[in-house]
């Protein structure tokens, strides 16, 4: 992917399929943001898709933030979440 190629140029940093790249246009997470949410809004509903993991600097052009992909660890996380009240 474009993200993998971008970070591979910087000390061979590896972006895997369990990661999501996001940010740009001078918007990004920064130091001390680790663990924060990456969300998307669809049909008026907000969904957690990633957790802030790492990046190079803060909001550098062409260098997005890297997030842990929630879908890859959902089975691990689900037992710790409260059951939805219906």
PyMOL Python script that loads the backbone (N, CA, C, O; Angstrom):
from pymol import cmd

cmd.read_pdbstr("""\
ATOM      1  N   UNK A   1       0.832  -1.190   0.000  1.00  0.00           N
ATOM      2  CA  UNK A   1       0.000   0.000   0.000  1.00  0.00           C
ATOM      3  C   UNK A   1       0.871   1.246   0.000  1.00  0.00           C
ATOM      4  O   UNK A   1       2.074   1.179   0.252  1.00  0.00           O
ATOM      5  N   UNK A   2       0.257   2.364  -0.281  1.00  0.00           N
ATOM      6  CA  UNK A   2       0.976   3.637  -0.295  1.00  0.00           C
ATOM      7  C   UNK A   2       1.579   3.927   1.076  1.00  0.00           C
ATOM      8  O   UNK A   2       2.712   4.397   1.177  1.00  0.00           O
ATOM      9  N   UNK A   3       0.817   3.645   2.124  1.00  0.00           N
ATOM     10  CA  UNK A   3       1.302   3.897   3.476  1.00  0.00           C
ATOM     11  C   UNK A   3       2.523   3.034   3.779  1.00  0.00           C
ATOM     12  O   UNK A   3       3.516   3.529   4.313  1.00  0.00           O
ATOM     13  N   UNK A   4       2.454   1.757   3.443  1.00  0.00           N
ATOM     14  CA  UNK A   4       3.577   0.851   3.676  1.00  0.00           C
ATOM     15  C   UNK A   4       4.823   1.358   2.955  1.00  0.00           C
ATOM     16  O   UNK A   4       5.908   1.394   3.535  1.00  0.00           O
ATOM     17  N   UNK A   5       4.670   1.745   1.705  1.00  0.00           N
ATOM     18  CA  UNK A   5       5.810   2.240   0.927  1.00  0.00           C
ATOM     19  C   UNK A   5       6.378   3.516   1.532  1.00  0.00           C
ATOM     20  O   UNK A   5       7.595   3.697   1.573  1.00  0.00           O
ATOM     21  N   UNK A   6       5.506   4.399   2.001  1.00  0.00           N
ATOM     22  CA  UNK A   6       5.946   5.663   2.597  1.00  0.00           C
ATOM     23  C   UNK A   6       6.811   5.413   3.820  1.00  0.00           C
ATOM     24  O   UNK A   6       7.903   5.971   3.933  1.00  0.00           O
ATOM     25  N   UNK A   7       6.332   4.577   4.741  1.00  0.00           N
ATOM     26  CA  UNK A   7       7.083   4.337   5.970  1.00  0.00           C
ATOM     27  C   UNK A   7       8.274   3.417   5.755  1.00  0.00           C
ATOM     28  O   UNK A   7       9.233   3.475   6.524  1.00  0.00           O
ATOM     29  N   UNK A   8       8.241   2.582   4.747  1.00  0.00           N
ATOM     30  CA  UNK A   8       9.365   1.704   4.461  1.00  0.00           C
ATOM     31  C   UNK A   8      10.605   2.517   4.094  1.00  0.00           C
ATOM     32  O   UNK A   8      11.731   2.064   4.295  1.00  0.00           O
ATOM     33  N   UNK A   9      10.395   3.720   3.555  1.00  0.00           N
ATOM     34  CA  UNK A   9      11.521   4.604   3.218  1.00  0.00           C
ATOM     35  C   UNK A   9      12.201   5.146   4.469  1.00  0.00           C
ATOM     36  O   UNK A   9      13.362   5.552   4.412  1.00  0.00           O
ATOM     37  N   UNK A  10      11.497   5.158   5.598  1.00  0.00           N
ATOM     38  CA  UNK A  10      12.029   5.703   6.847  1.00  0.00           C
ATOM     39  C   UNK A  10      12.475   4.559   7.749  1.00  0.00           C
ATOM     40  O   UNK A  10      11.671   4.000   8.494  1.00  0.00           O
ATOM     41  N   UNK A  11      13.724   4.222   7.681  1.00  0.00           N
ATOM     42  CA  UNK A  11      14.304   3.188   8.544  1.00  0.00           C
ATOM     43  C   UNK A  11      13.556   1.863   8.469  1.00  0.00           C
ATOM     44  O   UNK A  11      13.483   1.131   9.457  1.00  0.00           O
ATOM     45  N   UNK A  12      13.004   1.553   7.304  1.00  0.00           N
ATOM     46  CA  UNK A  12      12.296   0.282   7.108  1.00  0.00           C
ATOM     47  C   UNK A  12      11.190   0.041   8.130  1.00  0.00           C
ATOM     48  O   UNK A  12      11.005  -1.087   8.587  1.00  0.00           O
ATOM     49  N   UNK A  13      10.462   1.082   8.489  1.00  0.00           N
ATOM     50  CA  UNK A  13       9.320   0.923   9.395  1.00  0.00           C
ATOM     51  C   UNK A  13       8.238   0.128   8.682  1.00  0.00           C
ATOM     52  O   UNK A  13       7.893   0.430   7.539  1.00  0.00           O
ATOM     53  N   UNK A  14       7.708  -0.874   9.340  1.00  0.00           N
ATOM     54  CA  UNK A  14       6.780  -1.797   8.711  1.00  0.00           C
ATOM     55  C   UNK A  14       5.335  -1.512   9.121  1.00  0.00           C
ATOM     56  O   UNK A  14       4.999  -1.559  10.304  1.00  0.00           O
ATOM     57  N   UNK A  15       4.495  -1.221   8.152  1.00  0.00           N
ATOM     58  CA  UNK A  15       3.059  -1.069   8.368  1.00  0.00           C
ATOM     59  C   UNK A  15       2.413  -2.362   7.885  1.00  0.00           C
ATOM     60  O   UNK A  15       2.504  -2.708   6.706  1.00  0.00           O
ATOM     61  N   UNK A  16       1.760  -3.075   8.802  1.00  0.00           N
ATOM     62  CA  UNK A  16       1.180  -4.377   8.476  1.00  0.00           C
ATOM     63  C   UNK A  16      -0.326  -4.266   8.242  1.00  0.00           C
ATOM     64  O   UNK A  16      -0.912  -3.192   8.387  1.00  0.00           O
ATOM     65  N   UNK A  17      -0.936  -5.379   7.882  1.00  0.00           N
ATOM     66  CA  UNK A  17      -2.382  -5.396   7.644  1.00  0.00           C
ATOM     67  C   UNK A  17      -3.178  -5.188   8.926  1.00  0.00           C
ATOM     68  O   UNK A  17      -4.382  -4.937   8.863  1.00  0.00           O
ATOM     69  N   UNK A  18      -2.538  -5.285  10.083  1.00  0.00           N
ATOM     70  CA  UNK A  18      -3.229  -5.042  11.348  1.00  0.00           C
ATOM     71  C   UNK A  18      -3.174  -3.570  11.744  1.00  0.00           C
ATOM     72  O   UNK A  18      -3.545  -3.208  12.860  1.00  0.00           O
ATOM     73  N   UNK A  19      -2.711  -2.726  10.828  1.00  0.00           N
ATOM     74  CA  UNK A  19      -2.590  -1.289  11.073  1.00  0.00           C
ATOM     75  C   UNK A  19      -3.370  -0.500  10.030  1.00  0.00           C
ATOM     76  O   UNK A  19      -3.610  -0.973   8.919  1.00  0.00           O
ATOM     77  N   UNK A  20      -3.762   0.717  10.414  1.00  0.00           N
ATOM     78  CA  UNK A  20      -4.451   1.651   9.522  1.00  0.00           C
ATOM     79  C   UNK A  20      -3.662   2.950   9.529  1.00  0.00           C
ATOM     80  O   UNK A  20      -3.245   3.413  10.590  1.00  0.00           O
ATOM     81  N   UNK A  21      -3.455   3.536   8.374  1.00  0.00           N
ATOM     82  CA  UNK A  21      -2.852   4.861   8.291  1.00  0.00           C
ATOM     83  C   UNK A  21      -3.964   5.885   8.108  1.00  0.00           C
ATOM     84  O   UNK A  21      -4.892   5.674   7.327  1.00  0.00           O
ATOM     85  N   UNK A  22      -3.864   6.984   8.826  1.00  0.00           N
ATOM     86  CA  UNK A  22      -4.865   8.043   8.700  1.00  0.00           C
ATOM     87  C   UNK A  22      -4.232   9.370   9.080  1.00  0.00           C
ATOM     88  O   UNK A  22      -3.264   9.426   9.837  1.00  0.00           O
ATOM     89  N   UNK A  23      -4.794  10.422   8.543  1.00  0.00           N
ATOM     90  CA  UNK A  23      -4.299  11.761   8.819  1.00  0.00           C
ATOM     91  C   UNK A  23      -3.888  12.419   7.521  1.00  0.00           C
ATOM     92  O   UNK A  23      -4.024  11.843   6.442  1.00  0.00           O
ATOM     93  N   UNK A  24      -3.399  13.594   7.639  1.00  0.00           N
ATOM     94  CA  UNK A  24      -2.989  14.350   6.473  1.00  0.00           C
ATOM     95  C   UNK A  24      -3.568  15.743   6.526  1.00  0.00           C
ATOM     96  O   UNK A  24      -4.315  16.084   7.443  1.00  0.00           O
ATOM     97  N   UNK A  25      -3.217  16.550   5.533  1.00  0.00           N
ATOM     98  CA  UNK A  25      -3.697  17.933   5.506  1.00  0.00           C
ATOM     99  C   UNK A  25      -3.457  18.609   6.852  1.00  0.00           C
ATOM    100  O   UNK A  25      -4.306  19.349   7.349  1.00  0.00           O
ATOM    101  N   UNK A  26      -2.291  18.347   7.433  1.00  0.00           N
ATOM    102  CA  UNK A  26      -1.864  18.936   8.701  1.00  0.00           C
ATOM    103  C   UNK A  26      -2.741  18.533   9.879  1.00  0.00           C
ATOM    104  O   UNK A  26      -2.804  19.250  10.878  1.00  0.00           O
ATOM    105  N   UNK A  27      -3.421  17.390   9.771  1.00  0.00           N
ATOM    106  CA  UNK A  27      -4.204  16.847  10.887  1.00  0.00           C
ATOM    107  C   UNK A  27      -3.636  15.477  11.221  1.00  0.00           C
ATOM    108  O   UNK A  27      -3.474  14.630  10.343  1.00  0.00           O
ATOM    109  N   UNK A  28      -3.334  15.267  12.506  1.00  0.00           N
ATOM    110  CA  UNK A  28      -2.723  14.010  12.898  1.00  0.00           C
ATOM    111  C   UNK A  28      -2.729  13.919  14.415  1.00  0.00           C
ATOM    112  O   UNK A  28      -2.977  14.905  15.108  1.00  0.00           O
ATOM    113  N   UNK A  29      -2.454  12.732  14.917  1.00  0.00           N
ATOM    114  CA  UNK A  29      -2.207  12.574  16.341  1.00  0.00           C
ATOM    115  C   UNK A  29      -0.752  12.932  16.609  1.00  0.00           C
ATOM    116  O   UNK A  29       0.032  13.128  15.681  1.00  0.00           O
ATOM    117  N   UNK A  30      -0.402  13.013  17.885  1.00  0.00           N
ATOM    118  CA  UNK A  30       0.946  13.426  18.248  1.00  0.00           C
ATOM    119  C   UNK A  30       1.399  12.637  19.475  1.00  0.00           C
ATOM    120  O   UNK A  30       0.689  11.745  19.939  1.00  0.00           O
ATOM    121  N   UNK A  31       2.583  12.967  20.000  1.00  0.00           N
ATOM    122  CA  UNK A  31       3.057  12.316  21.209  1.00  0.00           C
ATOM    123  C   UNK A  31       1.994  12.463  22.293  1.00  0.00           C
ATOM    124  O   UNK A  31       1.285  13.468  22.352  1.00  0.00           O
ATOM    125  N   UNK A  32       1.896  11.462  23.136  1.00  0.00           N
ATOM    126  CA  UNK A  32       0.937  11.391  24.244  1.00  0.00           C
ATOM    127  C   UNK A  32      -0.495  11.136  23.797  1.00  0.00           C
ATOM    128  O   UNK A  32      -1.399  11.146  24.633  1.00  0.00           O
ATOM    129  N   UNK A  33      -0.735  10.907  22.500  1.00  0.00           N
ATOM    130  CA  UNK A  33      -2.076  10.569  22.014  1.00  0.00           C
ATOM    131  C   UNK A  33      -2.288   9.061  21.913  1.00  0.00           C
ATOM    132  O   UNK A  33      -3.391   8.617  21.595  1.00  0.00           O
ATOM    133  N   UNK A  34      -1.254   8.270  22.178  1.00  0.00           N
ATOM    134  CA  UNK A  34      -1.362   6.815  22.043  1.00  0.00           C
ATOM    135  C   UNK A  34      -2.540   6.284  22.850  1.00  0.00           C
ATOM    136  O   UNK A  34      -2.772   6.687  23.989  1.00  0.00           O
ATOM    137  N   UNK A  35      -3.275   5.368  22.228  1.00  0.00           N
ATOM    138  CA  UNK A  35      -4.453   4.798  22.871  1.00  0.00           C
ATOM    139  C   UNK A  35      -5.733   5.537  22.549  1.00  0.00           C
ATOM    140  O   UNK A  35      -6.824   5.068  22.873  1.00  0.00           O
ATOM    141  N   UNK A  36      -5.608   6.694  21.911  1.00  0.00           N
ATOM    142  CA  UNK A  36      -6.788   7.475  21.542  1.00  0.00           C
ATOM    143  C   UNK A  36      -7.521   6.859  20.357  1.00  0.00           C
ATOM    144  O   UNK A  36      -6.961   6.022  19.649  1.00  0.00           O
ATOM    145  N   UNK A  37      -8.771   7.268  20.137  1.00  0.00           N
ATOM    146  CA  UNK A  37      -9.599   6.639  19.107  1.00  0.00           C
ATOM    147  C   UNK A  37      -9.402   7.194  17.702  1.00  0.00           C
ATOM    148  O   UNK A  37      -9.090   8.370  17.514  1.00  0.00           O
ATOM    149  N   UNK A  38      -9.593   6.320  16.727  1.00  0.00           N
ATOM    150  CA  UNK A  38      -9.772   6.706  15.326  1.00  0.00           C
ATOM    151  C   UNK A  38     -11.180   6.253  14.976  1.00  0.00           C
ATOM    152  O   UNK A  38     -11.475   5.058  15.003  1.00  0.00           O
ATOM    153  N   UNK A  39     -12.041   7.194  14.651  1.00  0.00           N
ATOM    154  CA  UNK A  39     -13.437   6.863  14.376  1.00  0.00           C
ATOM    155  C   UNK A  39     -13.829   7.284  12.967  1.00  0.00           C
ATOM    156  O   UNK A  39     -13.203   8.153  12.360  1.00  0.00           O
ATOM    157  N   UNK A  40     -14.874   6.651  12.468  1.00  0.00           N
ATOM    158  CA  UNK A  40     -15.499   7.054  11.212  1.00  0.00           C
ATOM    159  C   UNK A  40     -16.991   7.207  11.489  1.00  0.00           C
ATOM    160  O   UNK A  40     -17.543   6.540  12.363  1.00  0.00           O
ATOM    161  N   UNK A  41     -17.626   8.084  10.741  1.00  0.00           N
ATOM    162  CA  UNK A  41     -19.062   8.281  10.877  1.00  0.00           C
ATOM    163  C   UNK A  41     -19.738   7.779   9.616  1.00  0.00           C
ATOM    164  O   UNK A  41     -19.400   8.189   8.506  1.00  0.00           O
ATOM    165  N   UNK A  42     -20.701   6.884   9.803  1.00  0.00           N
ATOM    166  CA  UNK A  42     -21.477   6.342   8.685  1.00  0.00           C
ATOM    167  C   UNK A  42     -22.945   6.388   9.066  1.00  0.00           C
ATOM    168  O   UNK A  42     -23.343   5.895  10.121  1.00  0.00           O
ATOM    169  N   UNK A  43     -23.746   6.987   8.192  1.00  0.00           N
ATOM    170  CA  UNK A  43     -25.190   7.084   8.431  1.00  0.00           C
ATOM    171  C   UNK A  43     -25.502   7.665   9.809  1.00  0.00           C
ATOM    172  O   UNK A  43     -26.429   7.222  10.487  1.00  0.00           O
ATOM    173  N   UNK A  44     -24.718   8.658  10.207  1.00  0.00           N
ATOM    174  CA  UNK A  44     -24.945   9.328  11.476  1.00  0.00           C
ATOM    175  C   UNK A  44     -24.455   8.575  12.701  1.00  0.00           C
ATOM    176  O   UNK A  44     -24.593   9.069  13.820  1.00  0.00           O
ATOM    177  N   UNK A  45     -23.891   7.401  12.517  1.00  0.00           N
ATOM    178  CA  UNK A  45     -23.363   6.603  13.626  1.00  0.00           C
ATOM    179  C   UNK A  45     -21.841   6.659  13.611  1.00  0.00           C
ATOM    180  O   UNK A  45     -21.218   6.602  12.550  1.00  0.00           O
ATOM    181  N   UNK A  46     -21.247   6.770  14.801  1.00  0.00           N
ATOM    182  CA  UNK A  46     -19.794   6.816  14.906  1.00  0.00           C
ATOM    183  C   UNK A  46     -19.273   5.428  15.288  1.00  0.00           C
ATOM    184  O   UNK A  46     -19.800   4.780  16.192  1.00  0.00           O
ATOM    185  N   UNK A  47     -18.228   4.986  14.581  1.00  0.00           N
ATOM    186  CA  UNK A  47     -17.653   3.666  14.807  1.00  0.00           C
ATOM    187  C   UNK A  47     -16.171   3.787  15.115  1.00  0.00           C
ATOM    188  O   UNK A  47     -15.454   4.552  14.470  1.00  0.00           O
ATOM    189  N   UNK A  48     -15.715   3.027  16.104  1.00  0.00           N
ATOM    190  CA  UNK A  48     -14.298   2.948  16.431  1.00  0.00           C
ATOM    191  C   UNK A  48     -13.641   1.974  15.462  1.00  0.00           C
ATOM    192  O   UNK A  48     -14.022   0.805  15.406  1.00  0.00           O
ATOM    193  N   UNK A  49     -12.656   2.445  14.700  1.00  0.00           N
ATOM    194  CA  UNK A  49     -11.976   1.578  13.736  1.00  0.00           C
ATOM    195  C   UNK A  49     -10.499   1.385  14.059  1.00  0.00           C
ATOM    196  O   UNK A  49      -9.874   0.445  13.569  1.00  0.00           O
ATOM    197  N   UNK A  50      -9.938   2.273  14.885  1.00  0.00           N
ATOM    198  CA  UNK A  50      -8.529   2.159  15.203  1.00  0.00           C
ATOM    199  C   UNK A  50      -8.184   2.799  16.532  1.00  0.00           C
ATOM    200  O   UNK A  50      -8.965   3.563  17.098  1.00  0.00           O
ATOM    201  N   UNK A  51      -6.988   2.467  17.022  1.00  0.00           N
ATOM    202  CA  UNK A  51      -6.448   3.042  18.248  1.00  0.00           C
ATOM    203  C   UNK A  51      -5.075   3.612  17.913  1.00  0.00           C
ATOM    204  O   UNK A  51      -4.238   2.930  17.321  1.00  0.00           O
ATOM    205  N   UNK A  52      -4.852   4.859  18.295  1.00  0.00           N
ATOM    206  CA  UNK A  52      -3.593   5.538  18.000  1.00  0.00           C
ATOM    207  C   UNK A  52      -2.410   4.703  18.472  1.00  0.00           C
ATOM    208  O   UNK A  52      -2.366   4.255  19.618  1.00  0.00           O
ATOM    209  N   UNK A  53      -1.445   4.501  17.563  1.00  0.00           N
ATOM    210  CA  UNK A  53      -0.295   3.675  17.891  1.00  0.00           C
ATOM    211  C   UNK A  53       1.017   4.446  17.745  1.00  0.00           C
ATOM    212  O   UNK A  53       1.706   4.676  18.739  1.00  0.00           O
ATOM    213  N   UNK A  54       1.374   4.849  16.522  1.00  0.00           N
ATOM    214  CA  UNK A  54       2.659   5.511  16.327  1.00  0.00           C
ATOM    215  C   UNK A  54       2.647   6.366  15.062  1.00  0.00           C
ATOM    216  O   UNK A  54       1.682   6.358  14.297  1.00  0.00           O
ATOM    217  N   UNK A  55       3.718   7.090  14.861  1.00  0.00           N
ATOM    218  CA  UNK A  55       3.902   7.916  13.675  1.00  0.00           C
ATOM    219  C   UNK A  55       5.272   8.565  13.729  1.00  0.00           C
ATOM    220  O   UNK A  55       6.057   8.314  14.644  1.00  0.00           O
ATOM    221  N   UNK A  56       5.549   9.393  12.750  1.00  0.00           N
ATOM    222  CA  UNK A  56       6.808  10.141  12.715  1.00  0.00           C
ATOM    223  C   UNK A  56       6.457  11.609  12.856  1.00  0.00           C
ATOM    224  O   UNK A  56       5.854  12.201  11.961  1.00  0.00           O
ATOM    225  N   UNK A  57       6.832  12.191  13.973  1.00  0.00           N
ATOM    226  CA  UNK A  57       6.505  13.586  14.213  1.00  0.00           C
ATOM    227  C   UNK A  57       5.004  13.778  14.369  1.00  0.00           C
ATOM    228  O   UNK A  57       4.263  12.838  14.657  1.00  0.00           O
ATOM    229  N   UNK A  58       4.575  15.019  14.171  1.00  0.00           N
ATOM    230  CA  UNK A  58       3.161  15.375  14.329  1.00  0.00           C
ATOM    231  C   UNK A  58       2.698  16.154  13.107  1.00  0.00           C
ATOM    232  O   UNK A  58       3.214  17.234  12.818  1.00  0.00           O
ATOM    233  N   UNK A  59       1.731  15.608  12.399  1.00  0.00           N
ATOM    234  CA  UNK A  59       1.110  16.289  11.257  1.00  0.00           C
ATOM    235  C   UNK A  59       2.117  16.710  10.188  1.00  0.00           C
ATOM    236  O   UNK A  59       2.008  17.790   9.609  1.00  0.00           O
ATOM    237  N   UNK A  60       3.093  15.848   9.938  1.00  0.00           N
ATOM    238  CA  UNK A  60       4.053  16.145   8.875  1.00  0.00           C
ATOM    239  C   UNK A  60       3.432  15.792   7.529  1.00  0.00           C
ATOM    240  O   UNK A  60       2.853  14.715   7.383  1.00  0.00           O
ATOM    241  N   UNK A  61       3.540  16.671   6.552  1.00  0.00           N
ATOM    242  CA  UNK A  61       2.963  16.387   5.232  1.00  0.00           C
ATOM    243  C   UNK A  61       3.468  15.060   4.669  1.00  0.00           C
ATOM    244  O   UNK A  61       4.671  14.798   4.653  1.00  0.00           O
ATOM    245  N   UNK A  62       2.538  14.232   4.210  1.00  0.00           N
ATOM    246  CA  UNK A  62       2.899  12.958   3.602  1.00  0.00           C
ATOM    247  C   UNK A  62       3.175  11.831   4.581  1.00  0.00           C
ATOM    248  O   UNK A  62       3.468  10.710   4.165  1.00  0.00           O
ATOM    249  N   UNK A  63       3.087  12.113   5.885  1.00  0.00           N
ATOM    250  CA  UNK A  63       3.348  11.086   6.897  1.00  0.00           C
ATOM    251  C   UNK A  63       2.136  10.948   7.818  1.00  0.00           C
ATOM    252  O   UNK A  63       2.036  11.656   8.820  1.00  0.00           O
ATOM    253  N   UNK A  64       1.226  10.051   7.489  1.00  0.00           N
ATOM    254  CA  UNK A  64       0.033   9.878   8.319  1.00  0.00           C
ATOM    255  C   UNK A  64       0.361   9.200   9.648  1.00  0.00           C
ATOM    256  O   UNK A  64       1.440   8.634   9.818  1.00  0.00           O
ATOM    257  N   UNK A  65      -0.579   9.265  10.581  1.00  0.00           N
ATOM    258  CA  UNK A  65      -0.459   8.520  11.825  1.00  0.00           C
ATOM    259  C   UNK A  65      -0.776   7.054  11.566  1.00  0.00           C
ATOM    260  O   UNK A  65      -1.459   6.721  10.597  1.00  0.00           O
ATOM    261  N   UNK A  66      -0.280   6.185  12.430  1.00  0.00           N
ATOM    262  CA  UNK A  66      -0.530   4.752  12.288  1.00  0.00           C
ATOM    263  C   UNK A  66      -1.339   4.285  13.503  1.00  0.00           C
ATOM    264  O   UNK A  66      -1.022   4.605  14.648  1.00  0.00           O
ATOM    265  N   UNK A  67      -2.380   3.530  13.214  1.00  0.00           N
ATOM    266  CA  UNK A  67      -3.342   3.096  14.223  1.00  0.00           C
ATOM    267  C   UNK A  67      -3.455   1.579  14.216  1.00  0.00           C
ATOM    268  O   UNK A  67      -3.323   0.947  13.169  1.00  0.00           O
ATOM    269  N   UNK A  68      -3.701   0.993  15.389  1.00  0.00           N
ATOM    270  CA  UNK A  68      -3.997  -0.438  15.467  1.00  0.00           C
ATOM    271  C   UNK A  68      -5.413  -0.643  14.931  1.00  0.00           C
ATOM    272  O   UNK A  68      -6.338   0.064  15.331  1.00  0.00           O
ATOM    273  N   UNK A  69      -5.580  -1.594  14.040  1.00  0.00           N
ATOM    274  CA  UNK A  69      -6.874  -1.869  13.402  1.00  0.00           C
ATOM    275  C   UNK A  69      -7.754  -2.694  14.354  1.00  0.00           C
ATOM    276  O   UNK A  69      -7.433  -3.840  14.668  1.00  0.00           O
ATOM    277  N   UNK A  70      -8.863  -2.103  14.808  1.00  0.00           N
ATOM    278  CA  UNK A  70      -9.762  -2.750  15.762  1.00  0.00           C
ATOM    279  C   UNK A  70     -10.278  -4.091  15.247  1.00  0.00           C
ATOM    280  O   UNK A  70     -10.391  -5.043  16.019  1.00  0.00           O
ATOM    281  N   UNK A  71     -10.588  -4.178  13.972  1.00  0.00           N
ATOM    282  CA  UNK A  71     -11.145  -5.426  13.439  1.00  0.00           C
ATOM    283  C   UNK A  71     -10.189  -6.604  13.608  1.00  0.00           C
ATOM    284  O   UNK A  71     -10.623  -7.756  13.633  1.00  0.00           O
ATOM    285  N   UNK A  72      -8.892  -6.323  13.724  1.00  0.00           N
ATOM    286  CA  UNK A  72      -7.900  -7.389  13.891  1.00  0.00           C
ATOM    287  C   UNK A  72      -7.853  -7.926  15.321  1.00  0.00           C
ATOM    288  O   UNK A  72      -7.382  -9.042  15.543  1.00  0.00           O
ATOM    289  N   UNK A  73      -8.332  -7.150  16.288  1.00  0.00           N
ATOM    290  CA  UNK A  73      -8.256  -7.557  17.698  1.00  0.00           C
ATOM    291  C   UNK A  73      -9.636  -7.610  18.357  1.00  0.00           C
ATOM    292  O   UNK A  73      -9.744  -7.684  19.581  1.00  0.00           O
ATOM    293  N   UNK A  74     -10.664  -7.573  17.556  1.00  0.00           N
ATOM    294  CA  UNK A  74     -12.034  -7.545  18.089  1.00  0.00           C
ATOM    295  C   UNK A  74     -12.323  -8.726  19.017  1.00  0.00           C
ATOM    296  O   UNK A  74     -12.907  -8.539  20.084  1.00  0.00           O
ATOM    297  N   UNK A  75     -11.928  -9.923  18.631  1.00  0.00           N
ATOM    298  CA  UNK A  75     -12.189 -11.097  19.469  1.00  0.00           C
ATOM    299  C   UNK A  75     -11.518 -10.981  20.833  1.00  0.00           C
ATOM    300  O   UNK A  75     -12.041 -11.487  21.826  1.00  0.00           O
ATOM    301  N   UNK A  76     -10.371 -10.321  20.887  1.00  0.00           N
ATOM    302  CA  UNK A  76      -9.683 -10.115  22.157  1.00  0.00           C
ATOM    303  C   UNK A  76     -10.398  -9.059  23.001  1.00  0.00           C
ATOM    304  O   UNK A  76     -10.522  -9.221  24.215  1.00  0.00           O
ATOM    305  N   UNK A  77     -10.866  -7.989  22.376  1.00  0.00           N
ATOM    306  CA  UNK A  77     -11.473  -6.863  23.084  1.00  0.00           C
ATOM    307  C   UNK A  77     -12.887  -7.158  23.577  1.00  0.00           C
ATOM    308  O   UNK A  77     -13.250  -6.759  24.683  1.00  0.00           O
ATOM    309  N   UNK A  78     -13.678  -7.845  22.779  1.00  0.00           N
ATOM    310  CA  UNK A  78     -15.103  -8.022  23.070  1.00  0.00           C
ATOM    311  C   UNK A  78     -15.426  -8.530  24.475  1.00  0.00           C
ATOM    312  O   UNK A  78     -16.373  -8.020  25.075  1.00  0.00           O
ATOM    313  N   UNK A  79     -14.708  -9.492  25.034  1.00  0.00           N
ATOM    314  CA  UNK A  79     -15.060  -9.961  26.380  1.00  0.00           C
ATOM    315  C   UNK A  79     -14.951  -8.879  27.461  1.00  0.00           C
ATOM    316  O   UNK A  79     -15.550  -9.011  28.528  1.00  0.00           O
ATOM    317  N   UNK A  80     -14.198  -7.822  27.193  1.00  0.00           N
ATOM    318  CA  UNK A  80     -14.012  -6.760  28.175  1.00  0.00           C
ATOM    319  C   UNK A  80     -15.050  -5.647  28.060  1.00  0.00           C
ATOM    320  O   UNK A  80     -15.095  -4.752  28.904  1.00  0.00           O
ATOM    321  N   UNK A  81     -15.877  -5.695  27.029  1.00  0.00           N
ATOM    322  CA  UNK A  81     -16.885  -4.659  26.807  1.00  0.00           C
ATOM    323  C   UNK A  81     -18.186  -5.022  27.500  1.00  0.00           C
ATOM    324  O   UNK A  81     -18.560  -6.193  27.560  1.00  0.00           O
ATOM    325  N   UNK A  82     -18.885  -4.001  28.030  1.00  0.00           N
ATOM    326  CA  UNK A  82     -20.187  -4.295  28.639  1.00  0.00           C
ATOM    327  C   UNK A  82     -21.173  -4.753  27.571  1.00  0.00           C
ATOM    328  O   UNK A  82     -21.102  -4.323  26.419  1.00  0.00           O
ATOM    329  N   UNK A  83     -22.084  -5.621  27.961  1.00  0.00           N
ATOM    330  CA  UNK A  83     -23.115  -6.087  27.035  1.00  0.00           C
ATOM    331  C   UNK A  83     -24.082  -4.944  26.758  1.00  0.00           C
ATOM    332  O   UNK A  83     -24.443  -4.197  27.667  1.00  0.00           O
ATOM    333  N   UNK A  84     -24.499  -4.808  25.511  1.00  0.00           N
ATOM    334  CA  UNK A  84     -25.432  -3.743  25.128  1.00  0.00           C
ATOM    335  C   UNK A  84     -26.807  -4.030  25.716  1.00  0.00           C
ATOM    336  O   UNK A  84     -27.280  -5.166  25.714  1.00  0.00           O
ATOM    337  N   UNK A  85     -27.430  -2.985  26.212  1.00  0.00           N
ATOM    338  CA  UNK A  85     -28.798  -3.115  26.729  1.00  0.00           C
ATOM    339  C   UNK A  85     -29.767  -2.901  25.578  1.00  0.00           C
ATOM    340  O   UNK A  85     -29.700  -1.885  24.887  1.00  0.00           O
ATOM    341  N   UNK A  86     -30.659  -3.845  25.371  1.00  0.00           N
ATOM    342  CA  UNK A  86     -31.628  -3.735  24.278  1.00  0.00           C
ATOM    343  C   UNK A  86     -33.013  -3.495  24.820  1.00  0.00           C
ATOM    344  O   UNK A  86     -33.966  -3.375  24.049  1.00  0.00           O
TER     345      UNK A  86
END
""", "prot")
cmd.dss("prot")
cmd.show_as("cartoon", "prot")
cmd.util.cbc("prot")
cmd.orient("prot")
